[in-house]
Amino acid sequence: MSKSERFWDKTASKYDQIEMKDTQTYQNIVNRTKKHLKSSDIVMDYGCGTGLIANEIAENVQELHAIDISANMIEIAEKKASDRSIANISYAHTTIFDERYKKGSFDAILAFHILHLLEDEQVVLHRINELLKPGALLISATPCVGEKRVLKSLLSVAGKVGLMPAIQAFKINDLAEAIKKGSFSIMETDCLNPRTQEYFSVARKN
């Protein structure tokens, strides 16, 4: 088990409480994401956590495949989906490189609060591109902590001492360039929360 997986397993039971301190941003992500989805879509939620967003958008798509490296996160997400009788979500404790997911399978891939946690975002963005159908969408929300000098320093120290996973201190221009290098064309980008410099982005596969 990797350090990152252990961290998120330990965090799972408190994850909703921590994340929902900013309910408005989460609801904004859900509402904006729904505008780009169709009832016929097959969607992946990459890094789904406890299903906070997946369970909210499931009714808007045909199939939703939600994956996370944390088994504890997946267990919580599955229980919440079961309690709500949501039948079109398939939760899996796995990675995006799982061979069960085939090239050109998805109409959209969601990447919320994960791109800044990747060791090599280009490898992952290439895989995302590979899994998408021609012209399909990558929809993401990413904290660009590089825009906040003090926050960047604090998170850097926390990562180095092992209090949390290492975080890439993207500036918004860095994030946009990374997405473009992954063979995507950015359709829209908007700051959801000036305090955290979290950016919502929609990009189409080239």
C-alpha positions as CSV (number, residue, x, y, z in Angstrom):
1,M,0.0,0.0,0.0
2,S,1.4,3.4,-1.0
3,K,1.8,6.4,1.4
4,S,-0.9,8.2,-0.5
5,E,-3.3,5.2,-0.2
6,R,-2.7,5.0,3.5
7,F,-3.3,8.7,4.0
8,W,-6.6,8.7,2.1
9,D,-7.8,5.5,3.9
10,K,-7.1,7.3,7.3
11,T,-8.9,10.4,6.1
12,A,-12.0,8.6,4.6
13,S,-14.1,8.7,7.8
14,K,-13.6,12.5,8.1
15,Y,-13.5,13.4,4.4
16,D,-17.1,14.5,4.0
17,Q,-16.9,16.7,7.1
18,I,-13.7,18.3,5.9
19,E,-14.8,18.8,2.3
20,M,-18.3,20.0,3.0
21,K,-17.1,23.0,4.9
22,D,-17.3,24.6,1.5
23,T,-20.7,23.4,0.5
24,Q,-21.2,26.2,-2.0
25,T,-18.2,25.3,-4.1
26,Y,-19.2,21.6,-4.2
27,Q,-22.7,22.5,-5.3
28,N,-21.3,24.8,-7.9
29,I,-19.1,22.0,-9.3
30,V,-22.2,19.6,-9.4
31,N,-24.4,22.2,-11.1
32,R,-21.8,23.2,-13.7
33,T,-20.8,19.6,-14.4
34,K,-24.5,18.6,-15.0
35,K,-24.7,21.2,-17.8
36,H,-22.1,19.3,-19.8
37,L,-23.6,15.8,-19.4
38,K,-26.3,14.0,-21.3
39,S,-28.6,11.1,-20.2
40,S,-26.9,8.8,-22.7
41,D,-23.4,9.5,-21.4
42,I,-21.0,6.9,-20.0
43,V,-18.8,8.8,-17.5
44,M,-15.8,8.1,-15.2
45,D,-15.3,9.9,-11.9
46,Y,-11.5,9.6,-11.4
47,G,-10.6,10.0,-7.7
48,C,-14.2,9.9,-6.6
49,G,-13.5,9.9,-2.9
50,T,-16.6,9.2,-0.9
51,G,-18.9,9.8,-3.8
52,L,-19.9,13.4,-2.9
53,I,-20.2,14.4,-6.5
54,A,-20.7,11.0,-8.2
55,N,-23.9,10.3,-6.3
56,E,-25.3,13.7,-7.2
57,I,-24.8,13.5,-10.9
58,A,-25.7,9.8,-11.4
59,E,-29.3,10.6,-12.4
60,N,-28.0,12.8,-15.3
61,V,-26.1,10.0,-17.1
62,Q,-26.5,6.5,-18.3
63,E,-23.6,4.9,-16.5
64,L,-21.1,6.2,-14.0
65,H,-17.8,4.4,-13.2
66,A,-16.3,5.8,-10.1
67,I,-12.8,4.9,-9.0
68,D,-10.4,5.7,-6.1
69,I,-7.2,4.3,-4.7
70,S,-8.7,4.3,-1.2
71,A,-10.7,1.2,-0.3
72,N,-12.2,3.0,2.7
73,M,-13.4,5.9,0.5
74,I,-15.0,3.4,-1.9
75,E,-16.7,1.6,0.9
76,I,-18.3,4.8,2.2
77,A,-19.3,5.9,-1.3
78,E,-21.0,2.5,-2.0
79,K,-23.0,2.6,1.2
80,K,-24.2,6.1,0.4
81,A,-25.2,5.1,-3.1
82,S,-27.0,2.0,-1.7
83,D,-28.8,4.0,0.9
84,R,-30.1,6.2,-2.0
85,S,-30.9,3.3,-4.3
86,I,-28.6,4.6,-7.0
87,A,-28.3,1.7,-9.4
88,N,-26.2,3.1,-12.3
89,I,-22.9,3.7,-10.4
90,S,-20.1,1.1,-10.4
91,Y,-17.6,1.9,-7.6
92,A,-14.2,0.3,-7.8
93,H,-11.0,0.4,-5.6
94,T,-8.6,0.8,-8.5
95,T,-6.5,3.2,-10.6
96,I,-7.2,4.8,-13.9
97,F,-4.7,2.4,-15.5
98,D,-6.9,-0.6,-14.8
99,E,-7.1,-2.6,-18.0
100,R,-10.8,-3.2,-17.7
101,Y,-11.3,0.3,-18.9
102,K,-10.8,0.3,-22.7
103,K,-9.7,3.0,-25.1
104,G,-12.5,5.3,-26.4
105,S,-15.0,4.1,-23.7
106,F,-16.2,7.4,-22.1
107,D,-18.1,10.5,-23.1
108,A,-16.6,12.4,-20.1
109,I,-14.1,11.9,-17.4
110,L,-14.3,13.9,-14.2
111,A,-11.2,14.8,-12.3
112,F,-12.1,16.7,-9.2
113,H,-9.4,17.6,-6.6
114,I,-6.9,15.2,-8.0
115,L,-4.7,16.7,-10.8
116,H,-2.6,18.6,-8.3
117,L,-1.9,15.4,-6.3
118,L,-0.4,13.5,-9.2
119,E,3.3,12.7,-9.4
120,D,3.2,12.9,-13.2
121,E,0.1,14.5,-14.5
122,Q,1.1,14.1,-18.2
123,V,1.1,10.3,-17.9
124,V,-2.4,10.4,-16.3
125,L,-3.7,13.0,-18.8
126,H,-2.5,10.8,-21.7
127,R,-4.4,7.9,-20.2
128,I,-7.5,10.1,-19.7
129,N,-7.3,11.1,-23.3
130,E,-6.9,7.5,-24.4
131,L,-10.1,6.5,-22.5
132,L,-12.2,9.2,-23.9
133,K,-14.2,9.0,-27.2
134,P,-13.3,11.4,-29.9
135,G,-14.4,14.9,-28.9
136,A,-15.3,13.8,-25.4
137,L,-14.8,15.9,-22.3
138,L,-12.4,16.2,-19.4
139,I,-14.1,18.1,-16.6
140,S,-11.9,19.1,-13.6
141,A,-11.7,21.2,-10.5
142,T,-8.2,21.9,-9.2
143,P,-6.8,24.1,-6.4
144,C,-4.0,26.2,-7.9
145,V,-2.1,26.9,-4.7
146,G,0.8,28.4,-6.6
147,E,-1.4,31.5,-6.8
148,K,-1.2,31.8,-3.0
149,R,2.3,32.1,-1.7
150,V,1.7,31.5,2.0
151,L,-0.6,28.5,1.3
152,K,1.9,27.1,-1.2
153,S,4.6,27.2,1.5
154,L,2.4,25.6,4.2
155,L,1.3,22.8,2.0
156,S,4.9,22.2,0.8
157,V,6.1,21.8,4.4
158,A,3.1,19.5,5.2
159,G,4.0,17.3,2.2
160,K,7.6,17.1,3.1
161,V,7.0,15.9,6.7
162,G,4.4,13.4,5.6
163,L,1.3,15.1,7.1
164,M,-0.4,14.9,3.7
165,P,0.5,13.8,0.1
166,A,2.8,16.1,-1.9
167,I,0.9,18.7,-3.8
168,Q,1.8,20.4,-7.1
169,A,1.7,24.1,-6.6
170,F,0.0,24.9,-10.0
171,K,-0.6,28.4,-11.1
172,I,-3.7,28.6,-13.3
173,N,-1.5,29.1,-16.4
174,D,0.6,26.0,-15.5
175,L,-2.6,23.9,-15.1
176,A,-4.0,25.1,-18.5
177,E,-0.7,24.3,-20.2
178,A,-0.6,20.8,-18.6
179,I,-4.1,20.1,-19.9
180,K,-3.3,21.4,-23.4
181,K,-0.1,19.2,-23.5
182,G,-2.4,16.3,-22.8
183,S,-4.0,16.8,-26.2
184,F,-7.0,18.8,-25.0
185,S,-8.6,22.1,-26.1
186,I,-9.8,24.1,-23.1
187,M,-13.4,25.2,-23.6
188,E,-13.9,27.1,-20.3
189,T,-12.0,27.9,-17.1
190,D,-13.3,29.8,-14.1
191,C,-12.3,30.4,-10.5
192,L,-14.8,28.8,-8.2
193,N,-13.3,30.1,-5.0
194,P,-10.8,33.1,-4.8
195,R,-9.8,32.1,-1.3
196,T,-8.5,28.6,-2.3
197,Q,-7.9,29.5,-6.0
198,E,-9.9,26.5,-7.1
199,Y,-10.5,26.4,-10.8
200,F,-13.2,24.6,-12.7
201,S,-12.2,23.6,-16.2
202,V,-13.8,21.9,-19.2
203,A,-11.6,20.6,-22.0
204,R,-12.4,18.7,-25.2
205,K,-10.2,15.8,-26.5
206,N,-8.4,16.9,-29.6
